[in-house]
Amino acid sequence: MKYNLLGNTGVLVSEIGLGAMTFGGGEQWGVFGTLGEKEAEELVGQAIEAGVNFFDTSNIYAGGRSEEILGKALGAKRRDVLVATKVRGRTGGGPNDIGLSRLHIIREVEASLKRLGTDYIDLYQIHNPDRLTDWEDTLRALDDLVRSGKVRYIGASNMSGWSLMKTRALSKELGLHSFKSSQSYYSLAGRELEREIIPALRDQNMGLLVWSPLAGGFLSGKYSRTRMGEADDRRAKLAFPPVDLDRGYSILDALEEIAGERESTIARIALAWVLNQPAVTSVIVGAKRPDQLQDNLQASGIVLTAEELARLDQASKLPEEYLTWSFLEGDESIVRKHD
C-alpha cells in the first residue's frame, strides 16, 4: 500500500481508503448497502491487513448507524487509523437539524463521537456548503472543535474552487484552522473537477479525497455496450453519479482493452487511472463483499504507462470550453510581436 501526505498536515494516508456508506442500510441508504456488524468487521479487518489506514463515513449514512458499525469494527485498532466523518445533512425533523450553524455542528460532533466510540475525529468534513449560514460562524465553530481536541483536522466536500479559496482566505484573515482537504467526485466518467477545483487544491496544497472513483459502479466491469448489469445493481436503482452514456461506453471500451492486455479487471484499471493523477491523495472505495474489496485493493501500485494514460484520456477528456480554448496561452507571443 502506498501512502500520501494529506495536504500540508504531515499526516500520511493510504492511497485507498474504505468508505462506510455500505454499512447499516435502512430505507433511504439501503440502495448503497445493508452490511451489518459482522460483515463490516470482516471488511474493515481485511482493509487494515492490506495497509488501509483511512476510513470515511458520515453522520447521515444509515441514520448514524454507519458510524456505530464502523466504530465497533475498528475496536482496539482505532488509534492506528484515521477516521473521517461529515456534518451538514438532515439528522431529524426539527428546523435546526440540518446545516452548518454552530448549533448544529456542536450538537452533531458530540453525537458522532458517541456513535464512533471515540473521543476525537481525525478529519471532520462539511458534507456540502450551507447557503444560509455565514462562513465565519461555520469556520469559528470548526476551529473551536480543533482547539478543544475533539477534531484533529477539518475538511470540505463538494465545494467549488472559488468557495475553497474564499474559505481559506477567511480562515487566514481570522486566524482560524483551515480546510486541509476536499472530498470530491472524480472518475474517468466525471472529470469536471479538473477545470477549477484541482487547480485550486494544488495551489493551496490541499489533499484530494475522491468519492465514487468507479462512477457509482458504472466503471466496475458490470457494464458495457452489450452488458447492462443486473436488476439489483446499485445503478439500476439509483443512477448516481450521472454519466454521459455515449462518452461512458467509449471509456469502457478503452478500459476493457487495457484490462485485457494487462490481465487485470476493468475496475482496477479505472481506479488506477484516478490513483495515477498527481493531485489525488486517496480514493475511497465502497464494497459489499470481500472479493470486491480485494479487487479494488489490487489497484494500489498499478502504474499506467504514458500510452495507456493517453488512450484513457482520449476516451474521457472534457470538451474544450472557455477558457481552455482561448488565446491566453499565446499572449506572450502576441506581446512580443508588437514590442
Helices and strands as residue ranges (DSSP letters): E 3-5, E 12-14, E 16-19, H 37-49, E 54-56, G 61-64, H 65-74, G 75-80, E 82-87, H 102-116, E 121-126, H 135-148, E 151-157, H 161-174, E 179-185, H 193-203, E 207-211, H 234-237, H 245-262, H 266-275, E 282-285, H 290-297, H 306-316, G 328-330, H 331-337
